[in-house]
Structures are given as C-alpha cells and as structure tokens.
Amino acid sequence: MSKLSIFEKNAYISIVIKDNGIWTHLAYTDHNARREYILSDYTDLNSLRYRLDDNIFTKEFWFEYFNNLEKIFSWNIVDKNSLAIFTFRKFKNEGDGITGIRVVIDDNQHFFDKIFQSVRDFSNDLSLRVINDEYMQNLIESLADRLGYDDLMYIDMDLYDFSLFRTTNIYQRDGSVKKLFSKSKLGWNSDLAVIDSINDKRFEAFLTTDLSERELTNYWSNFVLDRPLDISKEQNLLDLVRAYTTIQNFSILRDNKQKLQQFGNIYQKTAMIISGYIPNILGKYSTLLALTDGLELYGNIDCFFDSELRMVSFGKSYAYGINSTDIILTKKDVIPSITKLLIPSSVNGANKIIFAGYAESVEIPRTEFFVLSPQFSMISLPAHQEKLIVNGSWRNGAKMNDMKNEISFISTPQSCYYDSILIDARPRPIIYGPDAYSNKLKIQQWKDDNKA
C-alpha cells in the first residue's frame, strides 16, 4: 500500500485483537487544519470463544468485518470488484480511504496461531504485529521517555492473565541513563481453573458479601462463563471481582517482590498505565483499591486508564512524534486523562483531617477539599479549559516517604490533564477481616464521600 507523507492529511487504522475482543481505531489527522481525532469500535468475541478453534476467522469473516466497519465509522475503507477481489482504498480525503492498517495480536489470545494466519492470508496490505514482552518493553520505554516519567508500570488485568511491565531509569555517575525493564505475570489456562480459584481461602478474607459457599460458586461460575461487559448493578459480582483482583495482585507481589519494590517512592515522576477487562468492569475506584492493597502501593503516582487500548494501538506513534512511520498524533487523543494517586507511608489516628487542599484557575474560583482518616477518597477535579493549579498539604502527622509536606501540580488541557485525585488516608497496615460483615463496615467507612 502506498503511503502519503505523514505531514499531510492522513488516516490510519490500528486493530488490536486481545482477550477475545477486537479493538479498532481509525486515526485521522490534518495538521494544517489542526484537525485530529480517533474513531473507535469494539467487537466482543467472547460468545465465540468455544468455537475459536473452528474455521471462524476466514476471509469471509474479515470481508464482513471491514464492510461493517465502514458503516460504523461512515468511512470508505474497502473496494470489492465484480470478481469479489477485496482491496483497501487508497487515501484520498477525510472519510475516503486509508494510508495504512496495522493488526496487533496479543500472544495470550486463545488460538493465536489460527487468528494470526487468517489475518496474514487475508491481505498483504496489512502490517502484522504481536503483543509480546518485547513489544511491551518498547512501548512503555518510549512512552516513559515522551511523557517524562522515570518509573512507569503498565498493568494489564484480564480475567485469565495478569501482566505487569515496568521500566525504571537508573541514573549513572557519568550522567547517562540506563533503563531497567522487568515483567511479572500470573495466568490461568482455562475457565475451570479460574472458577476453582474461588476455593483459595484468601478469597473470603477480602469479601464484603456474606454468601453461602453454593451461592458464591454459582455467582462466580456464571460470571467466568458469561464474561459480561457491564456489572455495575451487580454488587455481589463487583465485590467478587474486586476480591479476586486484590488476591491476584498480591500473589504477583509475593512472587516478584524485588521487581516491584519501591514503586512510587524512588522518583517523583512515577506512573501506572492500567488496562484490561477487569478495570473496565470494576471502574477506577475499585480498581485502584484492589491495586493499592494487592501491590501494597505507597507514594505519588499518576494513573492512566487505557480503557480502549488506544495507548497500545497508537502509543508508539505518539511517542515517536515526527519520527513516526505511520501517523503523527498528539497527546489529547491517545493519552487518557490522569488520576493522581497519593498514598502516605504514615497515617496516625482516625477521624482526623489527613490532607487539605484546593484547586483553582482563572476560569474557576478556588475549590477547597479535605480528606479524613480512614477514607480512601476519590475527589473529582472541576472540568477546566485553562490551566488548573492544585495545591495541598498533609496534616496531623501524615507523611510521604520523601517527608515532603506539600503536594502541588498543574493540570493542563491538551497536555497533562488531571480529572481526579485519589487520596488513601487509611492507617497502615491495612487489615481485612475477620469476616465479610467486618469488611463491609470497613469499606463503607473507607468510601465515605469526601466533602469539598
């Protein structure tokens, strides 16, 4: 497929096949007109997962897929002549044609070989990539450099596979910087294995739902087999998934302590990119609660939720900037908004103000907020079009590992946009149990709404 100059109008498609789903993004840019956007679509293949070893991913499957994609995006993508020969339309203008298409397949995807071969057989115009350890290392190292983080962890949490990838800058005496890359993983090989995981005695230790053993098994089994995309109204399921996520992350920490130690406490510029099926159904708050307790996190951490896998799709394109070989994208459409996670190493007493702060900008009057111990408090920052200044300080003996009392950062639209702060004001160590009712009372207390 011929390519236009990446400095001209451009339309590029990136497809990610992962965790029995297809994420497709069409990125369009016209930098001369300052016009840029990404169209996105998700296809759930979970209902087909027991048939993925059949001959499903045929040429006809992909023909139909791209024909439907044209309708969803209202974009002319393909041509099909009277002989049923299928070709991608060369890019002409916005809404008509593409300059390139890339398909990225996760190496954990069930029946990877069949899917990979089907894409290869379908068209020679497709660029094929595999999401493996090397791909993730390249991705997070390039993103860390472009975003300016010294310590970056990508946390991917699917139901069957938990993967943590970390890159850390190691500063040398001569002023040079070496990158330390590590990976930590945990996985299950079947539905039955995930269902049986509920028999782990630690499971009940984290639950707030008082269910009989039979009810617990039924809820969990049906969830694993059905893989619903929305459980927001199912409080029992939300509780089970949160407990499961906490346990899996704690198991990873236990087996990989040296790789994960001091995350959030070595450098001020530290971040997590969080993706996968589990955070998409749990939401930000419960996901961060499970990660904080499972990985025993402390420190000052920026959190990006890559819910549509845009960073996996176009993260390298953004990171490479004008050196990108496919499309030049700016931050606003690839990088999601940020949640600032603040976890002090020491909190004394209960029902005391642990943190007090304010947010203000030229368009928004000063808005004050505070957090009491033992809250695990999510604070939504006001929507803003201008720079938003956020300042705060620790109170009543609470302190970070760096011993600094003040917290200050700036949220900048189009560049570094923070939409929320999550402050963990719970005294350490965090203790669950001894029963579900006790856990329910504790988490209700942790979730008490913050009053701004």
C-alpha positions, 0 to 999 in steps of 0.5 A: 500500500502506498503511503502519503507523507505523514505531514499531510492529511492522513488516516490510519487504522490500528486493530488490536485483537486481545482477550477475545475482543477486537479493538479498532481505531481509525486515526485521522489527522490534518495538521494544517487544519489542526484537525485530529481525532480517533474513531473507535469500535469494539467487537466482543468475541467472547460468545465465540470463544468455544468455537475459536478453534473452528474455521471462524476467522476466514476471509469471509469473516474479515470481508464482513468485518471491514464492510461493517466497519465502514458503516460504523465509522461512515468511512470508505475503507474497502473496494470489492470488484465484480470478481469479489477481489477485496482491496483497501482504498487508497487515501484520498480525503477525510472519510475516503480511504486509508494510508495504512492498517496495522493488526496487533495480536496479543500472544495470550489470545486463545488460538493465536496461531489460527487468528494470526494466519487468517489475518496474514492470508487475508491481505498483504496490505496489512502490517502484522504485529504481536503483543509480546514482552518485547513489544511491551518493553518498547512501548512503555520505554518510549512512552516513559521517555515522551511523557517524562516519567522515570518509573512507569508500570503498565498493568494489564488485568484480564480475567485469565492473565495478569501482566505487569511491565515496568521500566525504571531509569537508573541514573549513572555517575557519568550522567547517562541513563540506563533503563531497567525493564522487568515483567511479572505475570500470573495466568490461568489456562482455562475457565475451570481453573479460574472458577476453582480459584474461588476455593483459595481461602484468601478469597473470603478474607477480602469479601464484603458479601456474606454468601453461602459457599453454593451461592458464591460458586454459582455467582462466580461460575456464571460470571467466568462463563458469561464474561459480561461487559457491564456489572455495575448493578451487580454488587455481589459480582463487583465485590467478587471481582474486586476480591479476586483482583486484590488476591491476584495482585498480591500473589504477583507481589509475593512472587516478584517482590524485588521487581516491584519494590519501591514503586512510587517512592524512588522518583517523583515522576512515577506512573501506572498505565492500567488496562484490561477487562477487569478495570473496565468492569470494576471502574477506577475506584475499585480498581485502584483499591484492589491495586493499592492493597494487592501491590501494597502501593505507597507514594505519588503516582499518576494513573492512566486508564487505557480503557480502549487500548488506544495507548497500545494501538497508537502509543508508539506513534505518539511517542515517536512524534515526527519520527513516526512511520505511520501517523503523527498524533498528539497527546489529547487523543491517545493519552487518557486523562490522569488520576493522581494517586497519593498514598502516605507511608504514615497515617496516625489516628482516625477521624482526623483531617489527613490532607487539605487542599484546593484547586483553582484557575482563572476560569474557576474560583478556588475549590477547597477539599479535605480528606479524613482518616480512614477514607480512601477518597476519590475527589473529582477535579472541576472540568477546566479549559485553562490551566488548573493549579492544585495545591495541598498539604498533609496534616496531623502527622501524615507523611510521604516517604520523601517527608515532603509536606506539600503536594502541588501540580498543574493540570493542563488541557491538551497536555497533562490533564488531571480529572481526579485525585485519589487520596488513601488516608487509611492507617497502615497496615491495612487489615481485612477481616475477620469476616465479610460483615467486618469488611463491609463496615470497613469499606463503607467507612473507607468510601465515605464521600469526601466533602469539598 
